[in-house]
Amino acid sequence: MKFYQKNEIFHLFFIKFNYYNTLINDRLYLMNNISKLISLLGGTGAVAERLNIQPSAISNWKKINKIPSTKLEAVIKLSSYLDLNIENFLPSKKLRDLKFKMLLIICGGIASYKSLEIIRLIKKTDIELDVVMTKSAQKFITPLLVTSLNEKKCYVDLFSVEDETKMNHIRLARDPELILVAPATANIMAKLANGLADDLASTILLASFSKIIFAPSMNPVMWNNLATRENYRKLLDRGITFIEPDTGDMACGENGTGRFPEPKSILEFCLSYVREYQIQKNQFKDISVLITAGPTIEEIDPIRFVSNKSSGKQGFEIASELTKRGAQVTLISGPVNIPFPVCKNIIQVKTAQEMLDNVTQQLPTDILICSAAVADWKLIPKTSSNIKIDSNNKIKKTNEKLLFETEKNPDILKTIAKSNLRPKIVIGFSAETNDINKNAHSKLLSKNIDLIIANDVSNNKVFGEDFNKVSLIEKNNYEEWEKQSKKSVAYHLANKINDLLINYKKRDVNA
Ligand SMILES: Cc1cc2nc3c(=O)[nH]c(=O)nc-3n(C[C@H](O)[C@H](O)[C@H](O)COP(=O)(O)O)c2cc1C
């Protein structure tokens, strides 16, 4: 693996973004200090999550103070959301016109007072800020102080008759695009990891769809406690981003990991998210996307059917992610037992034929993503003496053997991809139990599709789970992704689709 020299990295940074008008010293400093750069990008966990690699790899970069060449582009892309002029980054011009709502939850720890500096810095931007304090936080700083700094009411009580006339706890959970918990205590991590909602802060976190960032700070022994480690892992897996605590001398006199990072770097990280959000918010504006998800079922008689184990989770996460990024999403779903995502249009179907009919009715569309596990066959019941059975009524038990003839269902992906209404981009999922990539690649070619997402479903893997391990197969490209949550797969897939759209536009211009 090639490792770039620091001067090469700096050169690439410089050329790539042409930051001639910002402070060169800051960038030189960051490129000489991979740990600092990773910290500004949100810490080991956050960067590993964004780049879809193991946190141990990032720890290694920090140790050797180098970034491998294969990951450099991706790090540069991530860093492009940072204003590298770290001393003079506020207020950012880009943020002036941005209507962005943020909620700060302050918990009770030795670093609670530092959240006041975060409020002061946020007030220099045009971000609209609400603040919630836990009961313990009020032992360290007062709501009056927060109210004066934020020039707005500070929320402290779940059972406030006055606030709850407007279901305030739900409004506070739903309104902000970003919730920052800083400092996050071991206690709030444990509460959210275990679904507790016994005060305003924990209830908001449980009721929110928003991006949640935790900036924990605690005694090093608390941070390394197996319970906290487990809670951290759980929250990471559910899509919470962590700004990792710093290492050094603690207020309690001990030394280790658990220090609250500088308010400025916490805000830097949040602003990088705001910028990313700003870019992604309208990334798929005016783009129509049709997604199939879940299983289909084929009835044998009025009370029996054949189907498969697909839960619909992966397709629903993709629908949700693309909707968030501005796409006009129509979701065609087979029968599932999970809540529907927020998207423009949802159509519920049962059989493969119904799914195909509805997909066809929704054309033309810019992008088609077939994640549904469509039943390959219908089963036609027969007796052993080859007499067809009336399947309009419940099939009765007789002395004759019951046999089934199979009838092939339509291949939705192939039918649409080979039709003259073929969307610009067609993406298929391929669930396999053996020769996964070989089978997926031959499907890619025979069905005329742009991208296949292959997954191994042997031994009950994937179906119904919250995690997925996928490979992406294109005609001239192959990517194997780490195991990650289906939410995270949806996030990275949306980035991939954006790249495919850019390439499509380039081809269109050159044609
Ligand atoms: C002086 C003092 C300092 C504390 N500092 C921290 C801290 O830095 N981090 C932490 O997780 N807990 C700390 N605690 C413990 C929390 O205050 C306690 O777990 C509390 O229940 C947290 O409540 P909250 O999560 O609702 O804010 C501290 C407690 C005291 C008395």
The ligand as an SDF file (V2000), in Angstrom:
LIG
                    3D

 31 33  0  0  0  0  0  0  0  0999 V2000
  -18.8780   17.1180   40.1960 C   0  0  0  0  0  0  0  0  0  0  0  0
  -19.4200   16.0850   39.2490 C   0  0  0  0  0  0  0  0  0  0  0  0
  -18.8900   15.9870   38.0020 C   0  0  0  0  0  0  0  0  0  0  0  0
  -19.3640   15.0450   37.0970 C   0  0  0  0  0  0  0  0  0  0  0  0
  -18.8240   14.9690   35.8720 N   0  0  0  0  0  0  0  0  0  0  0  0
  -19.2630   14.0610   34.9900 C   0  0  0  0  0  0  0  0  0  0  0  0
  -18.7050   13.9910   33.6960 C   0  0  0  0  0  0  0  0  0  0  0  0
  -17.8080   14.7430   33.3300 O   0  0  0  0  0  0  0  0  0  0  0  0
  -19.2010   13.0620   32.8480 N   0  0  0  0  0  0  0  0  0  0  0  0
  -20.2000   12.2080   33.1960 C   0  0  0  0  0  0  0  0  0  0  0  0
  -20.5910   11.3630   32.3770 O   0  0  0  0  0  0  0  0  0  0  0  0
  -20.7650   12.2760   34.4290 N   0  0  0  0  0  0  0  0  0  0  0  0
  -20.3300   13.1760   35.3220 C   0  0  0  0  0  0  0  0  0  0  0  0
  -20.9050   13.2510   36.5570 N   0  0  0  0  0  0  0  0  0  0  0  0
  -22.0040   12.3510   36.8800 C   0  0  0  0  0  0  0  0  0  0  0  0
  -23.3060   12.8370   36.2440 C   0  0  0  0  0  0  0  0  0  0  0  0
  -23.5960   14.1550   36.6910 O   0  0  0  0  0  0  0  0  0  0  0  0
  -24.4520   11.8970   36.6140 C   0  0  0  0  0  0  0  0  0  0  0  0
  -24.1890   10.6280   36.0230 O   0  0  0  0  0  0  0  0  0  0  0  0
  -25.7940   12.3960   36.1910 C   0  0  0  0  0  0  0  0  0  0  0  0
  -26.7620   11.4200   36.4980 O   0  0  0  0  0  0  0  0  0  0  0  0
  -25.8600   12.7350   34.7060 C   0  0  0  0  0  0  0  0  0  0  0  0
  -27.1560   13.1570   34.3760 O   0  0  0  0  0  0  0  0  0  0  0  0
  -27.5830   13.5950   32.8960 P   0  0  0  0  0  0  0  0  0  0  0  0
  -27.0230   12.5880   31.9790 O   0  0  0  0  0  0  0  0  0  0  0  0
  -29.0750   13.5350   32.9220 O   0  0  0  0  0  0  0  0  0  0  0  0
  -27.0830   14.9700   32.6960 O   0  0  0  0  0  0  0  0  0  0  0  0
  -20.4310   14.1920   37.4770 C   0  0  0  0  0  0  0  0  0  0  0  0
  -20.9870   14.3160   38.7320 C   0  0  0  0  0  0  0  0  0  0  0  0
  -20.4770   15.2390   39.6100 C   0  0  0  0  0  0  0  0  0  0  0  0
  -21.0940   15.3500   40.9860 C   0  0  0  0  0  0  0  0  0  0  0  0
  1  2  1  0
  2  3  1  0
  2 30  2  0
  3  4  2  0
  4  5  1  0
  4 28  1  0
  5  6  2  0
  6  7  1  0
  6 13  1  0
  7  8  2  0
  7  9  1  0
  9 10  1  0
 10 11  2  0
 10 12  1  0
 12 13  2  0
 13 14  1  0
 14 15  1  0
 14 28  1  0
 15 16  1  0
 16 17  1  0
 16 18  1  0
 18 19  1  0
 18 20  1  0
 20 21  1  0
 20 22  1  0
 22 23  1  0
 23 24  1  0
 24 25  2  0
 24 26  1  0
 24 27  1  0
 28 29  2  0
 29 30  1  0
 30 31  1  0
M  END
$$$$
